Amino acid sequence: MSEDEISSLPAGQLKQLIIESGGKTDGLFEKSDLVEYAKHLRSTLPTPVDEGTVATPEFQRKKVKVDYYEVLKVAKTATPGEIRKAYYKLATEFHPDKNRNDPRAEEMFKEISEAYQILSDPEKRQRYDQFGFDGMDDMMIDPLALFRLIFGGGLFQDFNWRSVLL
C-alpha cells in the first residue's frame, strides 16, 4: 500500500490497519496523526514476499547491529556537542515512559543509548572507529541507568554505581 493510499483511507480503516500491523491507536485522535503513524509503521515492516505473506514487525525479527553514527543520525566527524544534542533529542523521543506499550520505541531507546555510550567517550569512540562492533561488547552500561545518570533520576535518589554496570 502506497503512502497516497494510506492518506486517502478513512480514520476507521487507518485504525484497523495500524492494529493489524502490530501498532496501538491509543492517543491518536486526529486523522493526520493516524496517517503519520500508519506511514511510520509501514516503513518498519518488511515487504511481503507475495500477497499472502504476513509481514512481521521489525522488532520481532533478528536484531542486526546498525552503525552507531547512523543510529544517532550524525556524521562520523561529529563533535561531542553534536553527538550529545542528537542523543538528547532521540532519547526523549523514544524514551519508554513517553512511549508506553511500544516495544519498537523501547528497542530504539536501547540502541540510541548504546550508541551514545560509545560515541560520547573519546577512548571508546576511537576503539569503535578502529575495530567496529568487535571491540565494544565489554563496555556497555544499562540504557536507563545511563539516561538517569546524564539527565537526572529524581530528587533525593541514592545512586549506586554498581547497579549501573551490567
C-alpha positions as CSV (number, residue, x, y, z in Angstrom):
1,M,0.0,0.0,0.0
2,S,1.5,3.4,-1.0
3,E,1.6,6.5,1.1
4,D,-1.0,8.1,-1.1
5,E,-3.4,5.2,-0.5
6,I,-2.7,5.4,3.3
7,S,-3.5,9.1,3.3
8,S,-6.8,8.5,1.4
9,L,-8.2,5.9,3.9
10,P,-10.9,6.9,6.4
11,A,-9.9,7.1,10.0
12,G,-11.7,3.8,10.9
13,Q,-9.7,1.9,8.3
14,L,-6.5,3.6,9.3
15,K,-7.0,2.4,12.9
16,Q,-7.7,-1.1,11.7
17,L,-4.5,-1.0,9.5
18,I,-2.4,0.2,12.5
19,I,-3.8,-2.6,14.8
20,E,-3.2,-5.3,12.1
21,S,0.4,-4.1,11.7
22,G,1.0,-4.5,15.4
23,G,0.6,-0.9,16.5
24,K,-1.5,0.8,19.0
25,T,-4.0,3.6,18.4
26,D,-4.1,4.9,22.0
27,G,-3.7,8.7,22.0
28,L,-4.2,9.1,18.2
29,F,-7.3,11.2,17.8
30,E,-6.7,13.2,14.6
31,K,-6.7,11.7,11.1
32,S,-3.3,13.3,10.4
33,D,-1.8,11.6,13.5
34,L,-3.2,8.2,12.3
35,V,-1.8,8.7,8.8
36,E,1.6,9.7,10.1
37,Y,1.7,6.7,12.5
38,A,0.5,4.3,9.7
39,K,3.2,5.5,7.4
40,H,5.8,5.1,10.2
41,L,4.6,1.5,10.8
42,R,4.7,0.8,7.1
43,S,8.3,1.9,7.0
44,T,9.2,-0.5,9.8
45,L,7.6,-3.6,8.2
46,P,9.4,-5.7,5.7
47,T,8.0,-6.0,2.2
48,P,5.9,-9.2,1.9
49,V,7.3,-11.9,-0.4
50,D,3.9,-12.4,-2.0
51,E,0.4,-11.1,-1.5
52,G,-0.5,-13.9,1.0
53,T,2.6,-13.4,3.3
54,V,2.1,-11.6,6.5
55,A,5.0,-9.3,7.4
56,T,6.4,-9.4,11.0
57,P,7.2,-6.2,12.8
58,E,10.9,-5.2,12.7
59,F,11.3,-5.6,16.5
60,Q,10.4,-9.3,16.2
61,R,13.0,-10.0,13.6
62,K,16.6,-10.9,14.3
63,K,18.4,-7.9,15.6
64,V,21.1,-6.6,13.3
65,K,23.6,-4.0,14.6
66,V,23.4,-0.6,12.9
67,D,26.3,1.7,12.7
68,Y,26.3,4.0,15.9
69,Y,26.7,7.1,13.8
70,E,23.6,6.1,11.8
71,V,21.6,5.4,15.0
72,L,22.3,8.9,16.3
73,K,21.9,10.4,12.8
74,V,25.3,12.2,13.0
75,A,28.4,12.3,10.7
76,K,31.5,10.3,11.6
77,T,33.2,13.7,12.1
78,A,30.6,14.9,14.6
79,T,31.7,16.9,17.6
80,P,30.9,15.8,21.1
81,G,28.3,18.6,21.3
82,E,26.6,17.4,18.2
83,I,26.6,13.8,19.5
84,R,25.1,14.9,22.9
85,K,22.4,17.0,21.2
86,A,21.4,14.2,18.8
87,Y,21.3,11.7,21.8
88,Y,19.1,14.0,23.9
89,K,16.7,14.6,21.0
90,L,16.3,10.9,20.1
91,A,16.4,9.7,23.7
92,T,13.5,11.9,24.7
93,E,11.6,11.0,21.6
94,F,11.9,7.2,22.1
95,H,12.0,7.1,25.9
96,P,9.9,4.1,27.3
97,D,8.0,6.4,29.7
98,K,6.9,8.5,26.8
99,N,6.0,5.5,24.5
100,R,4.3,3.1,26.8
101,N,3.3,-0.2,25.2
102,D,5.6,0.4,22.2
103,P,8.3,-2.3,22.1
104,R,9.8,-0.7,19.0
105,A,10.4,2.6,20.9
106,E,12.0,0.7,23.8
107,E,14.4,-1.1,21.4
108,M,15.2,2.2,19.7
109,F,15.9,3.8,23.1
110,K,18.3,1.0,23.9
111,E,20.1,1.3,20.6
112,I,20.3,5.1,21.0
113,S,21.8,4.8,24.5
114,E,24.3,2.2,23.4
115,A,25.4,4.4,20.5
116,Y,25.8,7.4,22.8
117,Q,27.8,5.4,25.4
118,I,30.4,4.6,22.7
119,L,30.4,7.8,20.7
120,S,30.5,10.2,23.8
121,D,33.6,8.6,25.2
122,P,36.7,9.6,23.2
123,E,38.5,6.3,24.0
124,K,35.5,4.1,23.2
125,R,34.8,6.1,20.1
126,Q,38.4,5.7,18.9
127,R,38.2,2.0,19.6
128,Y,34.8,1.7,17.8
129,D,36.2,3.6,14.8
130,Q,39.2,1.3,14.6
131,F,37.6,-2.1,15.4
132,G,33.9,-1.7,14.9
133,F,31.4,-3.7,17.0
134,D,34.1,-6.3,17.8
135,G,35.7,-4.1,20.3
136,M,32.6,-2.9,22.2
137,D,31.0,-5.9,24.0
138,D,32.7,-5.4,27.3
139,M,31.9,-1.7,27.6
140,M,28.1,-1.4,28.0
141,I,26.0,0.2,30.7
142,D,22.3,-0.3,31.3
143,P,20.5,2.3,28.9
144,L,18.0,3.5,31.6
145,A,20.8,4.0,34.1
146,L,22.8,6.0,31.6
147,F,19.8,8.2,30.9
148,R,19.2,8.8,34.6
149,L,23.0,9.5,35.1
150,I,23.0,12.1,32.4
151,F,19.6,13.8,32.9
152,G,18.8,13.0,36.5
153,G,16.9,10.2,38.0
154,G,14.9,12.1,40.6
155,L,15.4,14.1,43.7
156,F,17.0,12.6,46.8
157,Q,17.7,9.3,45.0
158,D,20.8,7.5,46.1
159,F,22.9,6.5,43.2
160,N,24.6,3.1,43.3
161,W,27.5,2.8,40.8
162,R,27.4,-1.0,41.0
163,S,23.9,-1.1,39.7
164,V,24.9,0.8,36.5
165,L,27.3,-1.8,35.3
166,L,25.7,-4.8,33.6
